[in-house]
Amino acid sequence: SPYRYMHVQMNKQTLVNIATVIWYDETGSLLNMPEIRFGKGLYHGTAKGIKYSYSWCDRQTIELAPTQRDLLTLIHEIIHALGYDYHDSRFVGRYVDMLVKYAGLPKKKLLTGMYEYKVAIPQKYKRLCTPKINKSRRSKKK
């Protein structure tokens, strides 16, 4: 399953190499590619005695926090660097397209999971993420 590789922690050079390929592929240039760096991230809070930080992007820099130095987070932050500031349906559409293209994730399964968690799905993808109907329940209603 391609999902098991999504959160594999990678070294900085590997992530920079991946980011360079993605940036060039998406923009046609390396101009304005953000610097990729490892850092503390932005402190988010403490839960069960563990401090949590998140990676961030200000379009010039992508800082990957500890435990978030993976393909999933890198793609997420690259989308912000491309100008998608909010986690709205536009962001989600671009995220889905890039996860399929660069991580090899199956689009329909990805969209169905997002739909079930009430993520803002772009209209053009809604037909792909309709909930599954249990055949045995459907036949009983006849």
N, C-alpha and C positions, 0 to 999 in steps of 0.2 A: 504494500500500500504506500502511495506517495506521502500520505499524511505523517507517517512516522519520522520523516526527515525534516518536517517543517520547523521543529524546535531544536534541532541539533545545533549546539553552540559551535561557532566557527571562529577561526583566528581572524585578526584584522585584515591581513593581506588578502585572504580568500574573499572576505566580504567586499573589500575595495575592488577586487577584480570583477566580482559579480555585479556590483553597482555600476562599474564602468561600462560593462556590456549592456546592462539594462538601460542606463542613461543614454548611451549612444543610439541604441535601438529605438528608444522612445522619442528622442529629440533630433536625431541625425547629426549630432555634434557633441563634443565634450565641453563646450562653452557653458558656463554657469553650473557645471556639475558641483553639487555640494561636497564639502570635505567630509569624509567618514571618519569618525573618531570614537574611541572607547572612553567612557566616562562614568560618572556616578548616576547620570540621568537626573530627572526632576523628582524630588521627594514627594511621594503621594500620601503616605500615612503608614500606620503600623497596625497589623492585624495578627493576633495570637503571638505577640512579642516579636514579630518579624517586620523590619522596615521594608517598605516597597517603594521602588523608584521606577519611573517610566522613561523610555527613550523619547527623544524630541527632535524636532527639525524646525529651523528658522529660515529655510530655503538656501542658506549659504553653508550650513553645517547640519549634519545628522549625527547626533550623539546616541550611541547605543549603550544602554544601561546593562549592568551585570544581569545575567540570565535572559537577556533579550538580544543576544548577538547571534541572530539566526535569520534565515531567509524570509520567514513570515514578517518579522519586524522590519527588516531592511526594505522589503517591497512596500510595506505600509508607509514608512517614512519617505521613501522615494516619491510616492504619490503626493504626499504633502509638499515636497520640494518642487514638484511639477505644477503646483498652484492650487491643489485641492485642499483648502484649509479646514473644511468642516466634514464631519462624518455623515454626510447626507447621501441621498441615493446616487448622485453623480460620483462621489468618492467610492461608494460601494461598487458601482458598475465598473469603474476603472480598476478597482482592487480585484474583483472577480476576473476580469480579463487578464490582468497581469499574473494572478495566481495560476490561471490555466496555462498561460503562455510560458512563464518562467519556472513554475514549480510543478507543472504537469498534473495539477489537480483536476478531477472531473467536474465540469461546470454544473451539471444538473445536481449532483450530490452536494456540491458546495452551496448552491443557491437554495436547495431544499433545507439544508441545515440553517442557513441564515434566516430563511422565511419562518422556520419553527421558533427561532429566537427573536422574532419580530424586528429584524434588521430592516432598514429602509431599502427595499429592493427597487432598482430601476424598473419602470413600467415595461420596457422592452424584454425584460427577463421574467416577468411574473408568470407567464404561461409555462415556464420550465420548472417552476417550484411549487406547483400545486400539491397539497398534501396527498399522501397515498390513501386510497380507500381500501378498507379491509374487505376482500371479496366475500368472505363468509357473512359479514354483517349486511352487505348489499343484497345478497341473495335472500336473506331472512325478511327483508322489508317488502319483497314482492307480494 
